[in-house]
């Protein structure tokens, strides 16, 4: 599957995830939240990962960064960054990569700022923690530069988090992630708590910075509509697996998987006639004991006997589009 997803980008990929399996140990058993996931991201690319809450998106991000909690582990698979394997890398070496080459904006990041430290102190501390050879003045100068990149005046260096709006806090966290000018920025639902206008502003700013600075982006969200316009490629996850993958515009125009179509129908259109929004009946499966065959089958209106009998594989639908479905849609009709 990794080879299929990487396709023509394999030789130039900055990040490659190959057959990754990861999850959490619980009192009831092991929850495999990422189950045989493979994907690839080229330098300067923008990969969107979408899916419902609990589908494994955040676990995938934390596994790539090697930031899983104590009860979590990577079972198998590979994560290659610039050709370097990260899964077995010593923590001391991994720490050198974090923020310097791979940075992350965490979920609910707008609440992640320390309330008793000024913005300037927090930005400079982030740089000094990973670049101990850097002088304090250099770190503060870099903080000014990063704030200006995200359209925040330098006088906000002395402000405390409670003096900032939600959108400004979010942009401060983006500035912090970009302090050491990493090659890869992972964003885990960074706009969830913001209104739609601020969401759009921040996403456009991220895309502008990507084009200006040349870094790659993995943007994780449950809201597929946020990703369609700016992502180069989209990966749709369900119950720990990728069920559809392809170029964003093509996937939006003609989603093959019923789950992807359900996500598309869950948000309103801005133009055209008023219509009732659809949805996806049922709920995501228990990953302690996922259903046999296709994991989406219990919720799928098209499911047949074969769907519960055999797990679908990601197959090439043409043009780099991949879909894991026994009964894929072939058109919008």
C-alpha positions in Angstrom: 0.0 0.0 0.0 2.8 2.4 0.8 4.2 2.1 -2.7 0.8 2.8 -4.2 0.2 5.9 -2.2 3.6 7.3 -2.7 3.3 6.9 -6.4 5.5 9.3 -8.4 6.4 11.3 -5.3 8.4 8.5 -3.8 11.8 9.7 -5.0 11.2 13.3 -3.8 9.2 12.7 -0.6 10.2 14.6 2.5 8.1 12.4 4.7 7.1 8.8 4.1 4.9 6.7 6.5 4.9 3.0 5.7 2.5 0.5 7.2 2.4 2.3 10.5 0.5 0.7 13.4 0.1 2.5 16.7 -2.3 2.6 19.6 -3.0 2.7 23.3 -2.8 0.0 26.1 -5.9 0.1 28.3 -7.3 -2.1 31.1 -9.6 -3.7 28.5 -7.0 -4.3 25.9 -5.0 -2.6 23.2 -6.7 0.0 21.1 -5.0 0.2 17.7 -5.9 3.8 16.6 -3.6 3.7 13.6 -3.8 0.5 11.6 -1.5 0.0 8.6 -1.4 3.6 7.5 0.9 4.7 4.6 1.2 8.1 3.1 3.8 10.4 1.5 4.4 14.2 1.5 6.7 16.0 -0.9 8.8 19.1 0.0 6.5 22.1 0.0 3.4 20.0 -0.2 0.1 20.4 1.7 -1.5 17.2 2.9 -4.9 17.3 4.6 -6.1 14.5 6.8 -9.8 14.4 7.6 -12.1 12.2 9.5 -14.5 12.0 12.5 -13.3 12.3 16.0 -11.6 9.1 17.2 -10.5 8.0 13.7 -6.8 8.1 14.5 -5.8 11.4 13.0 -4.1 12.8 16.1 -2.5 9.5 17.0 -0.9 9.5 13.6 0.5 12.9 14.1 1.8 12.1 17.6 3.4 8.9 16.3 5.2 10.8 13.6 6.5 13.3 16.2 7.2 10.4 18.7 5.1 12.2 21.3 2.7 9.4 22.2 1.6 9.1 25.8 3.2 6.6 28.2 0.4 4.0 27.6 0.8 4.3 23.8 3.3 2.7 21.5 4.2 2.2 17.9 3.7 -1.5 17.1 5.3 -1.6 13.7 5.9 0.3 10.5 8.3 3.1 9.4 8.4 6.9 9.5 11.1 8.3 7.2 11.9 12.0 7.3 14.3 13.1 4.6 15.3 9.4 4.4 16.0 9.1 8.1 14.0 6.4 10.0 12.4 8.0 13.1 10.6 5.1 14.8 13.8 3.6 16.3 15.6 6.9 16.7 17.0 7.5 20.2 15.0 10.2 22.1 18.1 12.4 22.3 18.3 12.5 18.5 14.6 12.9 18.1 14.6 15.9 20.4 17.1 17.6 18.0 14.7 17.2 15.1 11.6 18.5 17.0 10.9 22.2 16.3 14.2 22.5 14.4 13.0 20.4 11.5 9.6 19.1 12.4 7.2 21.3 14.4 3.6 20.9 15.6 0.7 23.1 16.4 -1.3 21.0 18.9 -5.0 20.5 19.3 -6.6 23.3 21.3 -3.3 25.2 20.9 -5.0 28.5 21.7 -5.2 27.3 25.4 -1.6 26.0 25.4 0.1 29.3 26.3 1.4 29.8 29.8 -0.8 32.4 31.5 2.0 33.9 33.7 4.5 34.4 30.9 4.5 37.1 28.3 4.3 36.2 24.6 7.9 37.2 24.1 9.2 35.0 26.9 7.3 32.0 25.6 8.5 32.4 22.0 12.1 33.0 23.0 12.1 30.1 25.5 10.9 27.8 22.7 13.9 28.7 20.6 16.4 28.6 23.4 15.2 25.1 24.5 16.1 23.6 21.2 19.0 25.9 20.3 20.9 26.4 23.6 23.7 28.1 21.7 21.4 30.9 20.7 21.7 34.2 22.6 18.6 35.7 24.3 18.7 38.8 22.1 18.8 36.6 19.0 15.8 34.6 20.3 13.8 37.8 20.9 14.7 39.2 17.5 13.5 36.0 16.0 10.3 36.2 18.0 9.7 39.7 16.5 10.2 38.3 13.0 7.9 35.4 13.5 5.1 37.6 15.0 5.3 39.9 12.0 5.0 36.8 9.7 1.7 36.0 11.3 0.5 39.7 11.2 1.0 40.5 14.9 2.7 43.7 15.9 6.0 43.4 17.8 4.5 45.4 20.8 2.5 42.3 21.6 5.8 40.6 22.9 5.0 42.1 26.3 1.3 41.0 26.3 0.1 38.1 28.3 -2.3 35.4 26.9 -5.4 36.8 28.6 -4.8 40.1 26.7 -5.0 38.3 23.3 -8.1 37.2 21.3 -8.5 33.6 20.3 -7.3 34.2 16.8 -4.2 36.0 18.1 -3.4 33.2 20.5 -3.6 30.8 17.6 -1.3 32.8 15.5 1.2 33.1 18.4 1.2 29.3 18.5 1.9 29.1 14.8 4.7 31.7 15.2 6.1 29.5 18.0 6.0 26.4 15.8 7.9 28.3 13.0 10.5 29.9 15.3 13.3 27.6 14.1 12.0 27.5 10.5 11.2 23.8 10.3 10.8 21.9 7.1 7.6 20.2 8.2 4.7 21.7 10.1 2.0 19.4 11.6 -1.2 21.1 12.6 -3.6 19.1 14.7 -7.1 20.7 14.5 -5.7 24.1 15.3 -8.8 26.1 14.4 -11.5 24.0 16.1 -12.4 26.6 18.8 -12.5 29.5 16.4 -15.3 31.1 14.4 -15.4 30.4 10.7 -14.1 33.8 9.7 -11.0 33.5 11.9 -10.6 29.9 10.7 -10.4 31.0 7.1 -8.0 33.8 7.9 -5.6 31.5 9.7 -5.7 28.8 7.1 -5.0 31.3 4.3 -2.1 32.7 6.4 -0.7 29.2 6.9 -0.8 28.6 3.1 0.8 32.0 2.4 3.6 31.2 4.8 4.1 27.7 3.3 4.5 29.2 -0.1 6.8 32.0 1.2 9.1 29.8 3.4 8.8 26.5 1.5 7.9 24.2 4.4 5.5 21.3 4.1 2.2 21.0 6.0 0.1 18.2 7.4 -3.2 19.7 8.4 -5.5 17.5 10.5 -9.2 18.3 11.0 -12.7 16.7 11.1 -14.0 19.4 8.8 -13.3 18.4 5.2 -14.6 21.7 3.8 -11.6 23.5 5.4 -9.1 21.4 3.4 -10.6 21.2 -0.1 -9.4 24.6 -1.4 -5.8 24.7 -0.1 -4.7 21.0 0.2 -2.7 19.4 -2.6 -3.8 16.0 -1.5 -6.3 14.6 0.9 -6.3 11.5 3.0 -9.6 10.4 4.6 -9.4 8.3 7.7 -12.0 6.0 9.3 -11.5 3.8 12.3 -7.7 3.9 12.1 -7.4 3.3 8.4 -7.1 5.4 5.3 -10.3 4.8 3.2 -9.6 7.3 0.4 -6.7 9.2 -0.9 -6.1 11.6 -3.8 -5.7 15.1 -5.1 -8.0 17.4 -3.2 -9.9 18.9 -6.1 -10.5 15.6 -7.7 -11.6 14.0 -4.5 -14.0 16.9 -3.8 -15.5 16.6 -7.3 -16.0 12.8 -7.3 -15.5 11.1 -4.0 -15.5 7.3 -4.4 -15.9 6.1 -0.8 -19.4 6.3 0.8 -17.8 7.6 4.0 -16.1 10.5 2.1 -19.4 11.3 0.5 -21.0 11.4 3.9 -18.5 13.8 5.1 -19.0 16.0 2.0 -22.7 16.0 2.6 -22.3 17.1 6.2 -21.5 20.7 5.5 -23.7 23.2 3.6 -22.9 24.7 0.2 -22.5 28.4 -0.1 -24.1 28.6 -3.6 -26.9 27.0 -5.4 -30.4 26.0 -4.1 -31.0 25.4 -0.5 -31.0 21.7 0.4 -31.1 19.6 3.5 -27.7 18.5 4.7 -27.1 14.8 4.9 -25.2 12.9 7.5 -23.8 9.6 8.5 -26.0 7.4 10.6 -24.7 5.3 13.5 -21.3 5.8 15.2 -17.7 4.9 14.8 -16.8 1.3 15.8 -15.0 0.3 19.0 -11.4 -0.1 18.1 -10.9 -2.7 20.8 -13.0 -5.0 18.7 -13.6 -3.5 15.2 -16.2 -5.2 13.0 -15.1 -7.8 10.5 -14.6 -6.9 6.9 -15.0 -3.2 6.1 -15.1 -1.2 9.3 -17.6 1.3 7.7 -20.0 -1.5 6.6 -22.4 -1.2 9.7 -23.0 2.4 8.8 -22.9 2.2 5.0 -26.1 2.4 2.9 -24.5 0.4 0.1 -23.1 -2.5 2.3 -23.6 -6.0 1.1 -22.6 -9.5 2.3 -19.0 -9.2 0.9 -18.5 -6.0 2.9 -18.7 -7.8 6.2 -16.9 -10.9 5.0 -13.7 -9.3 3.6 -11.7 -6.2 4.4 -11.3 -3.9 1.3 -7.8 -3.0 0.1 -6.8 0.4 -1.1 -7.0 0.1 -4.9 -6.0 2.5 -7.6 -9.0 4.1 -9.2 -6.9 5.9 -11.8 -4.9 9.1 -11.7 -3.4 8.4 -8.3 -6.8 8.1 -6.6 -7.0 5.3 -4.1 -10.1 3.9 -2.4 -10.8 1.1 0.0 -14.3 0.0 -0.9 -16.0 -3.0 -2.4 -18.7 -0.8 -4.0 -17.0 2.5 -4.8 -18.9 5.3 -6.5 -17.6 6.0 -10.0 -19.3 9.3 -10.6 -21.4 12.0 -9.0 -24.5 10.8 -10.7 
